Amino acid sequence: MKSFIKFQNITKKRSLYLGIFGMALLFATPLLATQKGPVQAILADVSGHGTLLHVDRFRINPEINNLPSKHIFIVGSKTLIAMRDQVQNAEEKALEKIARDEGWSEFGAAFNYSGAVGTLSEHVGQLEGLSNVNSALTELGLFMTVWQVSMDLSRGDNSSAGVDSYKGMLYYAIGKFGWPALQISSVAILAIDIALNTFGTEAWLARTDAWRQSYTAYYREGEAAMEAREFGPVAQVVPDTLEQAVKKIRTQKSGGRSIKQWKILLDYYYRKAKSPERFKSLVANEVDRYIGRYWNSKEFTQGVAGYRQTQVGIAPGSSLTDDIRKRLEDEHRTRLMAMFVVKVFPEIARKAWLRALVGQVMKMNRELRLELNDTYQVEVSAYGLSTPTQFFITKPSGGKWGGKIMSGKPRRFKITKLAYLRAGLPTTVTLMGPSGIIEKPLKFVKDKAIVVFGTPPAPRQIYALHATEGLQQCTINTHTKAGKTSRHKEVRPARPPLDIDEAQPVVTQVMFGKYDVGSGSWSLLSPGTFDATSYSTTFGAPYLDNIHRLFACEDKAMDLALFIDADCKFERHISTKDTNGTLTEIDCISPVHLTFRGVYTKMGASGLKFFSFEGERGKLVRESLRSVMKNLREVEQSQ
């Protein structure tokens, strides 16, 4: 598959060439015989390297500005056929999947993703933090598919695989996304409705043919004269503005009209129209006025009076009936419409496409660029190492990210979502441990991933907490293998009370788990990182009771090691996949009251010993500690 995204080294930057950044851009035929390959529609300037690759801006490729409309091919027939079939079957979700897969096929090829296209789009749709990117590419893929059919129809090409169901595709797209840019439908739908009959195939009687000769000569000579004025030695200066040009064309009541004038006028009507029906009406009225000019001309007056013109005469005595007049106008109307499809509509469609690309680029810079430049935060810790040890993240697209890590000293880094996608969606972190290779999952929750190898040494204190929770506010998301997604909210009962043992090996690390004082070891330990900015802690696998985050603590108690009673919130995340490949993700947030039950503290060589802070005595101690903490905070704030 030909990729439309290419990296090119430039001064302090690289350019990422896209045919709308991962959209459906499979060129059906070569663009120009003199070109070595297709011209990409949109370029992206990319800078940075490694995990910090990011998009500086999207921009339109200047080479496409002068590209003839007949050479614009942006979506392949395979996609159009599939899209047509699903429109006929009214399968909305299948339509979305086709558009999404088409977009990600180019993205996957450019980023050396080794898996199947459907797998890539499926995985991205199910990964937290990337659903917006997936939606953007689905929208753009569908958008470009409709544009491809529109341009095919506008230039009279009825071989497009999607033509049969074009209107269904168009109205589905408008209903789904409400794109004003799809005004191109005004041109395309009119082209669908035009009957391309051959001019002059009817038999005309000798005397009625005289009227036909006079009628056609009037327009033929008038159009030739107008073309000569525009392109010949007496060519006039074109008005500076569109409004001036349109006014000049519309005020001309006699003679012929050039193709250039038709392009200007119908493009003006296209922009003015608010619907396909309105555009069709404007064009029809303009054509009717034009084909009726002859009846108000001096040539017609001379013919009626029985005068013979020098080149094409009207026989004296020949009568003009309503039927003859109607037949002449019908033939002329058909000829004009056929000419529009061949010479006018394609140019209108090309200009409309370029204007739409401007809007799409603006939207991509406003939304998609920010999504791709957003970052994941990764923290990797290891314990039990005697020397700096190699760790790395294997990129499915090829290569690795990594470095060395020391025992008890976490490595923290960021990965832009663009870099993560280009890497092929890595899912594991590997440590070259002293006893062999160890792998841990790389899983993001709220755009953070915590990975811990080994078990931290027992700290001098472990704090025993009791958690009492309220009702859970849950959001349930499902993602089927076919690309169907759904979301709903529900309230779930409170979780049972939970005893938690908490430790802080260092200031920024928090561990939740179950400590067994008898064996002096943890039966379950969930590593976490404390964020002093948001006063929240994000945990990594394995999770204690599926708790992924502790946040919104009263009086910012988390920085005080939970010495006091505190009201906080738990966030739980449960992810399951059934045998059909349907992923169900449940996110629940519940209020939690944390009570300080006691502390395990080191007593000489005898290990940790538990001291209870429960009962009335413990309550007095907790209240005393609360008062001390409050005074300390007031002192800090006053300095």
C-alpha positions as CSV (number, residue, x, y, z in Angstrom):
1,M,0.0,0.0,0.0
2,K,1.3,3.4,-0.9
3,S,1.8,5.5,2.2
4,F,0.8,9.2,2.2
5,I,2.8,10.0,5.3
6,K,6.6,10.3,4.8
7,F,9.3,11.7,7.0
8,Q,11.8,14.0,5.3
9,N,14.8,15.5,7.1
10,I,14.9,19.3,7.0
11,T,16.7,21.9,9.1
12,K,15.8,21.2,12.7
13,K,12.5,19.7,11.6
14,R,11.0,16.9,9.6
15,S,8.0,17.1,7.4
16,L,5.3,14.5,7.7
17,Y,3.5,14.2,4.4
18,L,-0.1,13.2,4.6
19,G,-3.1,12.8,2.3
20,I,-5.1,14.1,5.2
21,F,-3.2,12.5,8.0
22,G,-4.3,8.9,8.0
23,M,-7.4,9.4,6.0
24,A,-8.7,7.3,3.2
25,L,-6.3,8.5,0.4
26,L,-5.8,5.5,-1.9
27,F,-5.2,7.1,-5.3
28,A,-7.0,5.1,-8.0
29,T,-4.8,6.3,-10.9
30,P,-1.5,8.1,-11.4
31,L,-2.0,11.9,-11.1
32,L,0.2,13.2,-13.9
33,A,2.3,11.3,-16.4
34,T,5.3,13.5,-15.6
35,Q,5.1,12.8,-11.9
36,K,6.9,10.0,-10.1
37,G,4.1,9.6,-7.6
38,P,0.9,11.1,-6.2
39,V,0.8,14.5,-4.6
40,Q,-0.2,14.5,-0.9
41,A,-3.0,16.9,0.0
42,I,-1.9,17.9,3.5
43,L,1.6,18.2,5.0
44,A,2.5,18.2,8.7
45,D,5.7,19.7,10.1
46,V,7.0,17.4,12.8
47,S,9.8,18.1,15.2
48,G,11.4,16.4,18.2
49,H,12.6,12.8,18.4
50,G,12.2,9.6,20.4
51,T,9.3,9.7,22.8
52,L,8.8,13.5,22.3
53,L,7.9,13.6,18.6
54,H,5.2,16.2,18.0
55,V,3.3,18.0,15.2
56,D,4.2,21.6,14.8
57,R,1.5,22.3,12.3
58,F,-0.6,20.9,9.5
59,R,-0.6,22.7,6.2
60,I,-1.9,22.3,2.6
61,N,0.5,21.0,0.1
62,P,1.0,24.0,-2.3
63,E,1.4,21.6,-5.3
64,I,-2.3,20.7,-5.2
65,N,-3.5,24.3,-5.8
66,N,-3.1,24.0,-9.6
67,L,-3.9,20.3,-9.8
68,P,-6.6,19.7,-12.5
69,S,-9.8,18.3,-11.1
70,K,-9.6,15.3,-13.3
71,H,-6.4,14.2,-11.5
72,I,-7.8,14.4,-8.0
73,F,-8.2,10.9,-6.7
74,I,-8.3,10.5,-2.9
75,V,-10.2,7.3,-2.1
76,G,-9.9,3.9,-3.8
77,S,-12.7,2.0,-5.4
78,K,-12.5,-0.8,-2.8
79,T,-13.5,1.7,0.0
80,L,-16.3,3.1,-2.2
81,I,-17.7,-0.3,-2.9
82,A,-17.7,-1.3,0.7
83,M,-19.2,2.1,1.7
84,R,-21.9,1.7,-1.0
85,D,-22.9,-1.7,0.2
86,Q,-23.2,-0.6,3.8
87,V,-25.3,2.4,2.9
88,Q,-27.6,0.0,1.0
89,N,-27.8,-2.2,4.1
90,A,-28.3,0.8,6.4
91,E,-25.4,-0.4,8.6
92,E,-24.3,2.8,10.3
93,K,-21.6,1.3,12.6
94,A,-20.2,-0.7,9.6
95,L,-19.9,2.6,7.7
96,E,-17.9,4.1,10.5
97,K,-15.6,1.1,10.6
98,I,-14.9,1.3,6.9
99,A,-14.0,5.0,7.2
100,R,-11.9,4.4,10.3
101,D,-10.1,1.4,8.8
102,E,-9.4,3.3,5.6
103,G,-7.9,6.2,7.5
104,W,-5.8,4.0,9.8
105,S,-4.5,1.9,6.9
106,E,-2.5,4.8,5.7
107,F,-1.5,5.8,9.2
108,G,-0.4,2.3,9.9
109,A,1.6,1.9,6.7
110,A,3.4,5.2,7.3
111,F,4.2,4.3,10.9
112,N,5.4,0.8,10.1
113,Y,2.6,-0.9,12.2
114,S,2.9,-4.6,11.5
115,G,-0.6,-5.6,12.6
116,A,-3.7,-5.6,10.5
117,V,-5.4,-2.3,9.8
118,G,-8.6,-3.3,11.6
119,T,-6.5,-4.4,14.6
120,L,-4.8,-1.0,14.7
121,S,-8.1,1.0,14.6
122,E,-9.7,-1.5,17.1
123,H,-6.8,-1.1,19.6
124,V,-6.7,2.7,19.3
125,G,-10.4,2.9,19.9
126,Q,-10.0,0.8,23.0
127,L,-7.0,2.7,24.4
128,E,-7.6,5.5,26.9
129,G,-6.4,8.8,25.7
130,L,-6.6,7.9,22.0
131,S,-10.3,7.7,21.4
132,N,-10.4,11.3,20.2
133,V,-7.7,10.7,17.6
134,N,-9.7,7.6,16.4
135,S,-12.9,9.7,16.1
136,A,-11.1,12.4,14.2
137,L,-9.7,10.0,11.7
138,T,-13.0,8.3,11.3
139,E,-14.7,11.6,10.6
140,L,-12.0,12.7,8.2
141,G,-12.0,9.3,6.4
142,L,-15.8,9.5,5.9
143,F,-15.5,13.2,4.8
144,M,-12.9,12.4,2.2
145,T,-14.9,9.4,0.9
146,V,-17.9,11.6,0.3
147,W,-15.7,14.2,-1.4
148,Q,-14.3,11.6,-3.7
149,V,-17.7,10.6,-5.0
150,S,-18.7,14.2,-5.2
151,M,-15.8,15.1,-7.5
152,D,-16.4,12.0,-9.6
153,L,-20.0,13.0,-10.2
154,S,-19.2,16.6,-10.7
155,R,-16.9,15.7,-13.6
156,G,-19.5,13.3,-15.1
157,D,-17.6,10.2,-14.0
158,N,-20.3,7.7,-13.3
159,S,-17.8,4.8,-12.9
160,S,-17.3,5.6,-9.2
161,A,-18.1,2.5,-7.2
162,G,-20.1,4.5,-4.8
163,V,-22.3,6.5,-7.2
164,D,-25.3,4.3,-6.8
165,S,-25.6,5.1,-3.1
166,Y,-24.0,8.5,-3.1
167,K,-27.0,10.4,-1.8
168,G,-27.4,7.9,1.1
169,M,-23.7,8.3,1.9
170,L,-23.9,12.1,1.7
171,Y,-27.0,12.5,3.9
172,Y,-25.6,10.0,6.4
173,A,-22.4,12.1,6.6
174,I,-24.3,15.4,7.0
175,G,-26.6,13.9,9.6
176,K,-23.6,12.4,11.5
177,F,-21.3,15.3,11.5
178,G,-23.2,18.3,10.1
179,W,-20.4,19.5,7.9
180,P,-21.1,22.8,6.2
181,A,-18.2,21.9,3.8
182,L,-20.4,19.3,2.2
183,Q,-22.0,21.9,0.1
184,I,-20.2,20.1,-2.6
185,S,-23.3,18.0,-2.6
186,S,-25.1,20.8,-4.4
187,V,-23.0,20.3,-7.5
188,A,-22.8,16.5,-7.3
189,I,-26.5,15.9,-6.7
190,L,-27.4,18.2,-9.7
191,A,-24.9,16.2,-11.8
192,I,-26.7,13.0,-10.8
193,D,-30.0,14.5,-12.0
194,I,-28.7,15.7,-15.4
195,A,-29.7,13.6,-18.4
196,L,-26.7,13.6,-20.7
197,N,-28.6,13.4,-24.0
198,T,-26.9,14.0,-27.3
199,F,-27.7,17.4,-28.8
200,G,-29.5,17.5,-32.2
201,T,-30.4,13.8,-32.6
202,E,-34.1,14.7,-33.3
203,A,-35.2,15.0,-36.9
204,W,-36.1,18.5,-37.9
205,L,-38.3,19.4,-40.9
206,A,-36.8,21.7,-43.5
207,R,-38.7,24.8,-42.5
208,T,-38.5,24.3,-38.7
209,D,-34.8,23.5,-39.1
210,A,-34.4,27.1,-40.3
211,W,-35.4,28.3,-36.8
212,R,-33.0,25.8,-35.3
213,Q,-30.1,27.1,-37.4
214,S,-30.8,30.7,-36.5
215,Y,-31.2,29.8,-32.8
216,T,-27.9,27.9,-32.6
217,A,-26.0,30.4,-34.7
218,Y,-27.1,33.2,-32.3
219,Y,-25.5,31.4,-29.4
220,R,-22.6,29.9,-31.2
221,E,-21.5,33.3,-32.6
222,G,-22.2,35.0,-29.3
223,E,-20.2,32.6,-27.3
224,A,-17.3,32.7,-29.8
225,A,-17.3,36.5,-29.6
226,M,-17.2,36.4,-25.8
227,E,-14.3,33.9,-25.8
228,A,-12.4,36.2,-28.2
229,R,-12.9,39.2,-26.0
230,E,-11.6,37.2,-23.0
231,F,-8.6,35.4,-24.6
232,G,-8.1,37.1,-28.0
233,P,-6.2,40.3,-28.9
234,V,-9.0,42.5,-27.6
235,A,-9.2,40.7,-24.2
236,Q,-10.7,42.8,-21.5
237,V,-9.4,43.2,-17.9
238,V,-11.2,40.9,-15.6
239,P,-12.9,42.7,-12.7
240,D,-11.0,42.7,-9.5
241,T,-13.7,41.2,-7.3
242,L,-16.1,38.3,-7.6
243,E,-19.0,40.6,-7.0
244,Q,-18.0,42.9,-9.9
245,A,-17.5,39.9,-12.2
246,V,-20.9,38.4,-11.2
247,K,-22.7,41.8,-11.7
248,K,-21.2,42.2,-15.1
249,I,-22.3,38.7,-16.2
250,R,-25.8,39.0,-14.8
251,T,-26.4,42.4,-16.4
252,Q,-25.5,41.2,-19.9
253,K,-28.9,40.5,-21.5
254,S,-27.9,39.5,-25.0
255,G,-25.2,37.5,-26.8
256,G,-23.4,34.5,-25.7
257,R,-21.6,33.5,-22.5
258,S,-18.1,32.1,-22.2
259,I,-17.2,29.0,-20.2
260,K,-15.2,31.2,-17.9
261,Q,-18.3,33.3,-17.2
262,W,-20.3,30.2,-16.5
263,K,-17.7,29.0,-14.0
264,I,-17.7,32.4,-12.2
265,L,-21.5,32.6,-12.0
266,L,-22.2,29.0,-11.0
267,D,-19.5,29.0,-8.4
268,Y,-21.1,32.2,-7.0
269,Y,-24.5,30.4,-6.9
270,Y,-22.8,27.4,-5.3
271,R,-21.5,29.4,-2.5
272,K,-24.7,31.3,-2.1
273,A,-26.9,28.2,-2.0
274,K,-27.8,26.7,1.3
275,S,-28.9,23.3,0.0
276,P,-28.7,21.1,-3.1
277,E,-32.2,22.0,-4.0
278,R,-31.5,25.7,-3.8
279,F,-28.4,25.4,-6.0
280,K,-30.4,23.3,-8.5
281,S,-33.1,26.0,-8.6
282,L,-30.5,28.8,-9.1
283,V,-28.9,27.0,-12.0
284,A,-32.2,26.1,-13.6
285,N,-33.4,29.7,-13.5
286,E,-30.1,31.0,-14.9
287,V,-30.2,28.5,-17.7
288,D,-33.8,29.3,-18.5
289,R,-33.0,33.0,-18.8
290,Y,-30.0,32.3,-21.0
291,I,-31.7,29.9,-23.4
292,G,-34.5,32.4,-23.8
293,R,-32.3,35.3,-24.8
294,Y,-32.8,34.6,-28.5
295,W,-36.5,35.4,-28.4
296,N,-35.7,39.0,-27.4
297,S,-32.9,39.4,-29.9
298,K,-32.7,41.4,-33.1
299,E,-32.0,38.1,-34.9
300,F,-35.3,36.7,-33.8
301,T,-37.1,39.9,-34.8
302,Q,-35.5,39.9,-38.2
303,G,-36.5,36.2,-38.7
304,V,-40.1,36.9,-37.7
305,A,-40.2,39.8,-40.2
306,G,-39.1,37.4,-42.9
307,Y,-35.7,38.9,-43.4
308,R,-32.9,36.6,-44.6
309,Q,-29.6,36.8,-42.7
310,T,-26.3,36.5,-44.6
311,Q,-25.3,33.2,-43.2
312,V,-28.2,31.4,-41.7
313,G,-31.6,32.5,-42.9
314,I,-35.1,31.8,-41.8
315,A,-37.5,31.0,-44.7
316,P,-40.2,33.7,-45.2
317,G,-43.5,32.5,-44.0
318,S,-42.2,29.8,-41.7
319,S,-44.1,29.9,-38.4
320,L,-42.7,29.5,-34.9
321,T,-44.9,27.3,-32.8
322,D,-44.8,26.7,-29.0
323,D,-43.7,23.2,-29.7
324,I,-40.7,24.3,-31.9
325,R,-39.7,26.8,-29.2
326,K,-39.9,24.2,-26.5
327,R,-37.9,21.7,-28.5
328,L,-35.2,24.3,-29.2
329,E,-34.9,25.2,-25.5
330,D,-34.9,21.6,-24.3
331,E,-32.1,20.8,-26.7
332,H,-30.1,23.8,-25.6
333,R,-30.7,23.1,-21.9
334,T,-29.5,19.6,-22.3
335,R,-26.4,20.7,-24.2
336,L,-25.6,23.3,-21.5
337,M,-26.0,20.9,-18.7
338,A,-23.8,18.4,-20.4
339,M,-21.2,21.1,-20.9
340,F,-21.4,22.1,-17.2
341,V,-20.7,18.5,-16.2
342,V,-17.6,18.4,-18.4
343,K,-16.2,21.9,-18.1
344,V,-17.8,23.8,-15.2
345,F,-18.8,21.5,-12.4
346,P,-15.3,19.9,-12.1
347,E,-13.8,23.3,-11.5
348,I,-16.4,24.3,-9.0
349,A,-15.8,21.0,-7.2
350,R,-12.0,21.5,-7.2
351,K,-12.3,25.0,-5.8
352,A,-14.8,23.8,-3.2
353,W,-12.5,20.9,-2.2
354,L,-9.6,23.3,-1.8
355,R,-11.7,25.6,0.4
356,A,-12.8,22.6,2.4
357,L,-9.2,21.5,2.9
358,V,-8.5,24.9,4.4
359,G,-11.2,24.3,6.9
360,Q,-10.0,20.8,7.6
361,V,-6.4,21.9,8.2
362,M,-7.6,24.6,10.6
363,K,-9.6,22.0,12.5
364,M,-6.7,19.6,12.5
365,N,-4.4,22.3,13.9
366,R,-7.0,23.3,16.4
367,E,-8.0,19.8,17.6
368,L,-6.0,16.8,16.2
369,R,-2.6,18.5,16.6
370,L,-3.2,19.1,20.3
371,E,-4.4,15.5,20.8
372,L,-1.3,14.1,19.1
373,N,1.0,16.3,21.0
374,D,-0.6,15.4,24.3
375,T,1.5,13.2,26.5
376,Y,1.4,10.0,28.5
377,Q,3.4,10.0,31.7
378,V,5.4,6.8,32.5
379,E,7.1,6.0,35.8
380,V,9.3,2.9,36.0
381,S,10.8,1.7,39.3
382,A,12.9,-1.3,40.2
383,Y,14.0,-2.8,43.5
384,G,16.6,-5.5,44.5
385,L,19.2,-4.3,41.9
386,S,22.9,-4.1,42.8
387,T,24.0,-2.2,39.7
388,P,22.3,0.0,37.1
389,T,20.2,-2.3,35.0
390,Q,18.9,-1.9,31.4
391,F,15.1,-1.5,30.9
392,F,13.3,-0.8,27.6
393,I,9.9,-0.5,25.9
394,T,9.8,-2.5,22.7
395,K,8.2,-0.7,19.8
396,P,6.1,-2.9,17.6
397,S,7.0,-0.7,14.6
398,G,10.7,-1.5,15.3
399,G,13.3,-0.3,17.8
400,K,13.2,0.4,21.5
401,W,13.0,3.2,24.0
402,G,15.0,2.6,27.2
403,G,17.9,3.3,29.5
404,K,19.3,2.2,32.8
405,I,17.6,2.2,36.1
406,M,18.9,2.0,39.7
407,S,17.3,0.3,42.6
408,G,14.8,2.5,44.4
409,K,15.3,5.5,42.0
410,P,12.3,5.8,39.6
411,R,12.7,6.8,36.0
412,R,10.1,9.2,34.8
413,F,9.5,10.2,31.2
414,K,6.8,11.4,28.8
415,I,5.6,9.9,25.5
416,T,3.6,12.0,23.1
417,K,0.6,10.3,21.7
418,L,2.0,10.8,18.2
419,A,5.2,9.0,19.2
420,Y,3.2,6.3,20.9
421,L,1.2,5.7,17.7
422,R,4.2,5.8,15.5
423,A,5.8,3.2,17.8
424,G,2.9,0.9,17.0
425,L,1.2,1.0,20.4
426,P,3.8,-0.7,22.8
427,T,2.2,-2.7,25.6
428,T,5.2,-4.0,27.7
429,V,8.2,-2.8,29.7
430,T,11.1,-5.2,29.9
431,L,13.9,-5.3,32.6
432,M,17.1,-7.2,32.0
433,G,17.2,-8.4,35.6
434,P,20.0,-10.2,37.3
435,S,18.0,-13.4,37.3
436,G,16.6,-13.0,33.8
437,I,14.3,-11.0,31.6
438,I,11.2,-9.6,33.4
439,E,8.2,-8.1,31.6
440,K,5.5,-5.9,33.0
441,P,2.4,-4.5,31.2
442,L,2.4,-0.9,30.1
443,K,-1.1,0.3,30.9
444,F,-2.3,3.9,31.0
445,V,-5.0,5.1,33.4
446,K,-5.8,8.8,33.1
447,D,-2.8,9.1,30.8
448,K,-0.4,7.7,33.4
449,A,1.4,4.3,33.7
450,I,3.1,3.1,36.8
451,V,5.5,0.1,36.4
452,V,7.3,-1.5,39.3
453,F,9.8,-4.4,39.2
454,G,10.5,-6.2,42.4
455,T,9.3,-5.4,45.9
456,P,10.3,-2.2,47.8
457,P,12.1,-2.9,51.1
458,A,9.9,-2.6,54.1
459,P,9.8,1.0,55.3
460,R,10.2,2.0,58.9
461,Q,6.5,2.8,59.1
462,I,3.4,1.3,57.5
463,Y,0.1,3.1,58.1
464,A,-3.0,1.1,58.7
465,L,-6.2,2.7,57.3
466,H,-9.9,1.8,57.2
467,A,-11.9,2.9,54.2
468,T,-15.6,3.4,54.3
469,E,-17.2,4.3,50.9
470,G,-20.4,5.8,49.6
471,L,-22.4,5.2,46.4
472,Q,-20.4,4.7,43.2
473,Q,-21.0,6.9,40.1
474,C,-20.0,4.7,37.2
475,T,-19.5,5.1,33.5
476,I,-19.6,1.9,31.4
477,N,-18.0,2.0,27.9
478,T,-18.2,-0.9,25.5
479,H,-16.1,-1.3,22.3
480,T,-17.0,-4.2,20.0
481,K,-14.5,-5.8,17.6
482,A,-16.6,-4.4,14.7
483,G,-16.0,-0.9,16.0
484,K,-19.4,-0.2,17.7
485,T,-19.1,1.8,20.9
486,S,-21.6,2.7,23.5
487,R,-21.6,4.5,26.8
488,H,-24.0,4.8,29.7
489,K,-23.9,5.9,33.3
490,E,-25.3,4.2,36.4
491,V,-25.2,4.4,40.2
492,R,-23.8,1.3,41.9
493,P,-24.0,0.3,45.6
494,A,-21.1,1.3,47.9
495,R,-18.2,-1.1,48.1
496,P,-17.7,-3.1,51.4
497,P,-15.5,-1.5,54.0
498,L,-11.8,-2.1,53.3
499,D,-8.7,-2.2,55.4
500,I,-5.6,-0.8,53.6
501,D,-2.0,-0.7,54.6
502,E,-0.2,2.3,53.2
503,A,3.5,3.1,53.0
504,Q,5.6,5.9,51.6
505,P,9.2,4.7,50.8
506,V,10.0,8.2,49.4
507,V,8.1,11.4,49.4
508,T,6.6,11.0,45.9
509,Q,5.8,7.3,46.2
510,V,2.7,5.8,47.9
511,M,1.9,2.1,48.1
512,F,-1.4,0.5,48.9
513,G,-1.6,-3.2,49.9
514,K,-1.9,-5.9,52.5
515,Y,0.9,-6.2,55.0
516,D,1.3,-9.5,56.9
517,V,3.1,-8.6,60.2
518,G,3.6,-12.3,60.9
519,S,5.7,-13.0,57.8
520,G,6.9,-9.5,57.5
521,S,5.9,-9.3,53.9
522,W,3.2,-7.9,51.6
523,S,0.6,-10.2,50.2
524,L,-0.4,-7.6,47.7
525,L,1.3,-4.3,46.9
526,S,0.0,-1.7,44.5
527,P,2.7,1.0,43.6
528,G,1.6,4.5,43.2
529,T,3.0,8.0,42.5
530,F,1.9,11.1,44.4
531,D,1.3,14.2,42.4
532,A,1.9,17.3,44.6
533,T,0.2,19.5,42.0
534,S,-3.1,17.8,42.1
535,Y,-2.7,16.1,45.5
536,S,-3.7,12.8,44.0
537,T,-2.0,9.4,43.7
538,T,-2.2,7.2,40.6
539,F,-1.5,3.4,41.2
540,G,-0.1,0.7,39.0
541,A,-0.6,-3.0,38.7
542,P,-1.4,-5.1,40.7
543,Y,-4.3,-3.1,42.0
544,L,-5.8,-3.3,45.4
545,D,-9.5,-3.8,45.0
546,N,-9.2,-2.2,41.5
547,I,-8.3,1.2,43.0
548,H,-6.5,3.2,40.3
549,R,-6.5,6.6,41.9
550,L,-6.9,8.4,45.2
551,F,-7.8,12.1,44.9
552,A,-9.8,15.1,46.1
553,C,-8.7,14.6,49.7
554,E,-9.9,17.0,52.3
555,D,-7.3,19.5,53.5
556,K,-4.9,17.9,51.0
557,A,-4.2,15.2,53.5
558,M,-2.2,13.0,51.1
559,D,0.9,15.0,51.6
560,L,0.6,14.3,55.4
561,A,0.8,10.5,55.0
562,L,-2.8,10.2,56.1
563,F,-2.0,10.6,59.7
564,I,-5.5,12.0,60.2
565,D,-9.0,11.1,59.2
566,A,-9.7,12.3,55.7
567,D,-12.5,12.5,53.2
568,C,-11.2,11.6,49.7
569,K,-12.4,9.9,46.5
570,F,-11.5,6.5,45.0
571,E,-11.5,5.9,41.3
572,R,-11.7,2.3,40.1
573,H,-11.1,1.0,36.7
574,I,-12.2,-2.5,35.5
575,S,-11.4,-3.7,32.0
576,T,-12.7,-7.0,30.6
577,K,-12.9,-8.6,27.2
578,D,-15.3,-11.4,26.3
579,T,-14.8,-14.2,23.8
580,N,-16.3,-12.1,21.0
581,G,-13.6,-9.5,21.4
582,T,-16.0,-6.9,23.0
583,L,-14.1,-4.7,25.5
584,T,-16.0,-3.4,28.5
585,E,-14.5,-0.7,30.6
586,I,-16.0,0.4,33.9
587,D,-14.9,3.6,35.6
588,C,-16.4,4.3,39.0
589,I,-15.8,7.2,41.4
590,S,-16.9,7.0,45.0
591,P,-16.5,9.1,48.1
592,V,-14.4,7.5,50.8
593,H,-13.7,8.3,54.4
594,L,-10.2,7.1,55.5
595,T,-9.7,6.5,59.2
596,F,-6.2,6.1,60.6
597,R,-6.3,2.7,62.5
598,G,-2.7,2.5,63.6
599,V,0.9,2.2,62.5
600,Y,3.4,-0.6,62.0
601,T,6.8,0.8,63.1
602,K,10.3,-0.7,63.3
603,M,11.3,-1.7,66.8
604,G,15.0,-2.5,66.7
605,A,15.9,-5.9,65.3
606,S,12.5,-7.4,66.1
607,G,10.9,-6.0,62.9
608,L,7.7,-4.0,62.7
609,K,5.3,-3.8,65.5
610,F,1.7,-2.6,65.3
611,F,0.4,0.3,67.5
612,S,-3.3,0.8,67.4
613,F,-4.9,4.3,67.1
614,E,-8.4,3.0,67.4
615,G,-10.7,3.6,70.4
616,E,-11.1,6.7,72.5
617,R,-7.3,7.0,73.0
618,G,-6.7,6.8,69.3
619,K,-9.3,9.3,68.6
620,L,-7.6,11.8,71.0
621,V,-4.3,11.2,69.3
622,R,-5.8,11.7,65.8
623,E,-7.4,15.0,66.9
624,S,-4.2,16.2,68.4
625,L,-2.3,15.3,65.2
626,R,-5.0,17.2,63.2
627,S,-4.5,20.3,65.3
628,V,-0.7,20.1,64.9
629,M,-1.0,19.6,61.1
630,K,-3.4,22.6,60.9
631,N,-1.0,24.8,62.8
632,L,1.9,23.7,60.6
633,R,0.0,24.5,57.4
634,E,-1.0,27.9,58.7
635,V,2.7,28.6,59.5
636,E,3.7,27.5,56.0
637,Q,1.0,29.8,54.4
638,S,2.1,32.8,56.4
639,Q,5.7,32.6,55.3
